[in-house]
Amino acid sequence: MRFYSKLDTIIDELYLIAEGDELSVIHLGEEDFHNNEDLDQIIYQPNHPVLLRTRKQFQEYFAGTRKEFDLPLSPQGTSFQMAVWEQLCNIPFGETRSYLEIAQSINNPKAVRAIGQANKANRYPIIIPCHRVIGKNQSLTGYAGTRIDLKEKLLRFEGSLQ
């Protein structure tokens, strides 16, 4: 069974989804939620323990008192995607890395475009901080598909953009 809760934030409404005792996915906004969930198969349950813990940690993050998350996740992807996501988790709050730097960190310097695709497949935006990956010329490129505005808001909030 899948359960969800919502949280209003400075970037958009977050839809938090849990399955069992793990956070399953985070949807950025109502449209993302409706486009990717079967509403007949998901129950609004804001008091679910994992969702309460997730809400609390996001509230702390957006209050500026939390820089890393400690939540039960179940990332699922290819070995390439998992390697990329592991590197994303190494980018500290308030810092950025280029797509090229991430590609080099996984010993695959020609995989710059594939890094973007792995970021797009990330089911845990903000927690696995794909918003901290930018173009090598410091340009803000793609976030959650076309949501560059969210990336800009997050990077400004974290202090890595002026």
N, C-alpha and C positions, 0 to 999 in steps of 0.2 A: 504494500500500500504506500502511496505517495501522499505527503502532507506539505502544506505550504503556509507561509506567513509573508507579510509585506512590511517594508520599512521605507519611510520617506527619508531621502537624503539630499544633500546639496547637489548631487548630480542627476538624480532621477529616483523614481520609486524602485526599490530592489524587491524582487520576488525570490524568496528563499525556499528551496525545496529540499525535503528530507525523505529518505527511504530508510526504514529501520533505524539504526542508531548512527547514521552517517548523513552528512550534508551531500546532496546529490548534484545540485546545480544552482546557480544564481542567474536569474534573468534580469537584464537591465531594462526596466520599463514594462508597462502593461502590454504593449504590442509584442515584444519579445516573448513574454509569458504566454499570451494567447496563441501566438504562432507556433509555439513549441511544446505546449502541454495539451493533453486530452482532458478537458475540464470535467468530463464524466468520470475520470479515473484519478482525480486528485481532490483532497479534502482540506479545506481551510482549518488549520489547527495551530493557532499562534502560541499555544501553551506546550507544544511538543518540546521535549527537553533539548534536542539538538537545535531547533529553531530559536528557542529562548537564548541559548548560549551564543548562537550566531548573531542574533539581534544585539545582544549585549556587547559583543566584540566589535561589531560595526559601529555601534553608538560610541564606544570608546575611541575607535579609529577616527570617526568624524568629529569627535570632541578634541582630538589632538593628543590623547593620552595613550594610544596604542599604535605601535609601528609594525608589529607582526601579529599574525593570527595563529591561534592554536585550536584547531577544529578537526573533528574526524571527517576526513575527505576520502573519496574513492575515485581518484582520477583514472580515467580509462582512455587509452590511446595507443598509438603505435610506439615502438621503442624510440623512434625519432622524436615524436611529440613529447614523450615522457622525459627525454634528455633535455629538450628545450625548456619544458616547464620547470625542471630541476634548476636550470640556470637562471630562470626568471626569479625564482625564490631567493637567489643569491644577490639580487640587486637591492641594495639598502633603500629604505625610505628616504625620499629626498634626492635620489640619484637616478640617472638614466643610463642606458646602454644602447648602442646602435644595433640594428639587425645584423650588421656585419660582425660586430663584437660577439654577439650571441652565437652566430654561425662559427666563428673561430673558436669559441670556447668549447664547442662540441666537436672540434676537429673536422669541420665540414664547411670551409670558407665559401664555397660556391652555393650554399643552401640559403642565401639571403631571402629569396622569395618564399621558400618553404618555411622559414622561421615565421613569416607573416601568416601563413596558413595554419601553422601550429598554434599561434596566438589566437587566431580566430576560432579554433576548435577548443580553446580553454573554457571549461565549464565553471571555473571559479574566478571570474574577473575580480580584481582588487586583491583577493587573497593570494592568488598566483598572479603577481603584478605585471601582466602583459602591457598595461598602460605605460610602464617605464621604459618601453622599447621604442626608440625613435629612429628617424633616418640619420645616416652618417653626417649629413649636412645640418643636423639639428632640427629637421622638419618633422612636424607631427603628421604621421601617415597612419591611415587605417586604425580603427579601434572598434571592436565589436562589429566588424564589417565596415560601416560608414559613419560611425559615431565619434568622429574626431573631436567634437565639442565636449564629449565626456572625458576623453583623454586629456584635453587641455584643462578642464576643471580639476581633474585629479592631480595633474602635475603642478598646477598652481597651488592647490591645497597643500601638497607635500613640499612646496617650496623649491621645486626644481625648474620652474619657469618664473620669469619676472613679470 
